[in-house]
Amino acid sequence: MPVTFNWDTDAISPELDAKIKDAAPITHLTKDAPPVYAVSSKEADVPGNIHNANFARHLKKMMDGLGVECEIHMNTDFATPQADLESRMAFLRKHLGLADPK
């Protein structure tokens, strides 16, 4: 799609719609899906941007309904890059069964 394509207002052909639905993780969710950790960019959280945080919010709602953990954040949730990294690492340690090195 061209850079100027607006996902909220531009027309989507039936063929593209089918491809989008097939490629979307939400289409294939089951109760056996792995946990998800997602960080969205506040700068990209604007209407028409496919990387809008609404995707993460919708994914979380769907996963919550299946009882699968989905942790979502905005990049602005973290005061420092270190806090961001620590959050990501805590999620990985939890789901990979690794001890906290502290």
C-alpha positions as a Python dict, from the first residue, in 0.01 Angstrom:
ca = {
    (1, 'M'): (0, 0, 0),
    (2, 'P'): (125, 351, -64),
    (3, 'V'): (253, 550, 234),
    (4, 'T'): (-44, 783, 195),
    (5, 'F'): (-300, 501, 231),
    (6, 'N'): (-544, 572, 515),
    (7, 'W'): (-670, 249, 669),
    (8, 'D'): (-968, 428, 823),
    (9, 'T'): (-1103, 596, 510),
    (10, 'D'): (-956, 451, 189),
    (11, 'A'): (-1141, 177, 4),
    (12, 'I'): (-1022, -181, 51),
    (13, 'S'): (-1091, -432, -224),
    (14, 'P'): (-1250, -768, -136),
    (15, 'E'): (-922, -940, -228),
    (16, 'L'): (-718, -718, 4),
    (17, 'D'): (-979, -758, 278),
    (18, 'A'): (-945, -1139, 256),
    (19, 'K'): (-564, -1117, 272),
    (20, 'I'): (-574, -882, 570),
    (21, 'K'): (-811, -1108, 761),
    (22, 'D'): (-603, -1417, 684),
    (23, 'A'): (-280, -1242, 792),
    (24, 'A'): (-425, -1099, 1114),
    (25, 'P'): (-325, -1279, 1434),
    (26, 'I'): (-673, -1209, 1571),
    (27, 'T'): (-825, -1431, 1301),
    (28, 'H'): (-629, -1732, 1425),
    (29, 'L'): (-656, -1690, 1805),
    (30, 'T'): (-739, -1990, 2018),
    (31, 'K'): (-723, -2058, 2390),
    (32, 'D'): (-388, -2228, 2317),
    (33, 'A'): (-229, -1911, 2175),
    (34, 'P'): (96, -1800, 2336),
    (35, 'P'): (98, -1494, 2563),
    (36, 'V'): (162, -1160, 2395),
    (37, 'Y'): (357, -855, 2509),
    (38, 'A'): (308, -550, 2287),
    (39, 'V'): (438, -195, 2299),
    (40, 'S'): (278, 62, 2073),
    (41, 'S'): (429, 394, 1977),
    (42, 'K'): (240, 700, 2095),
    (43, 'E'): (355, 875, 1778),
    (44, 'A'): (183, 608, 1561),
    (45, 'D'): (-139, 617, 1765),
    (46, 'V'): (-323, 828, 1509),
    (47, 'P'): (-630, 751, 1297),
    (48, 'G'): (-552, 584, 967),
    (49, 'N'): (-226, 423, 1081),
    (50, 'I'): (-237, 42, 1070),
    (51, 'H'): (15, 39, 1356),
    (52, 'N'): (-226, 235, 1573),
    (53, 'A'): (-246, 112, 1932),
    (54, 'N'): (-610, 20, 1867),
    (55, 'F'): (-482, -307, 1722),
    (56, 'A'): (-311, -393, 2050),
    (57, 'R'): (-620, -293, 2248),
    (58, 'H'): (-843, -508, 2028),
    (59, 'L'): (-599, -800, 2044),
    (60, 'K'): (-595, -775, 2424),
    (61, 'K'): (-975, -776, 2440),
    (62, 'M'): (-991, -1086, 2222),
    (63, 'M'): (-716, -1265, 2415),
    (64, 'D'): (-870, -1174, 2750),
    (65, 'G'): (-1191, -1336, 2627),
    (66, 'L'): (-998, -1656, 2561),
    (67, 'G'): (-816, -1642, 2894),
    (68, 'V'): (-476, -1586, 2731),
    (69, 'E'): (-243, -1324, 2877),
    (70, 'C'): (-190, -1015, 2666),
    (71, 'E'): (9, -732, 2819),
    (72, 'I'): (2, -406, 2628),
    (73, 'H'): (183, -78, 2679),
    (74, 'M'): (245, 253, 2512),
    (75, 'N'): (608, 353, 2473),
    (76, 'T'): (525, 649, 2697),
    (77, 'D'): (441, 413, 2986),
    (78, 'F'): (811, 387, 3070),
    (79, 'A'): (1010, 667, 3230),
    (80, 'T'): (1338, 533, 3094),
    (81, 'P'): (1461, 287, 2834),
    (82, 'Q'): (1581, 74, 3126),
    (83, 'A'): (1226, 56, 3269),
    (84, 'D'): (1100, -53, 2927),
    (85, 'L'): (1366, -324, 2905),
    (86, 'E'): (1298, -445, 3259),
    (87, 'S'): (926, -478, 3183),
    (88, 'R'): (995, -680, 2869),
    (89, 'M'): (1246, -901, 3048),
    (90, 'A'): (1008, -966, 3340),
    (91, 'F'): (744, -1085, 3093),
    (92, 'L'): (991, -1316, 2921),
    (93, 'R'): (1125, -1453, 3250),
    (94, 'K'): (769, -1521, 3367),
    (95, 'H'): (669, -1709, 3053),
    (96, 'L'): (997, -1888, 2996),
    (97, 'G'): (1028, -1994, 3360),
    (98, 'L'): (1352, -1806, 3417),
    (99, 'A'): (1464, -1675, 3755),
    (100, 'D'): (1503, -1303, 3816),
    (101, 'P'): (1880, -1240, 3818),
    (102, 'K'): (1853, -986, 4102),
}
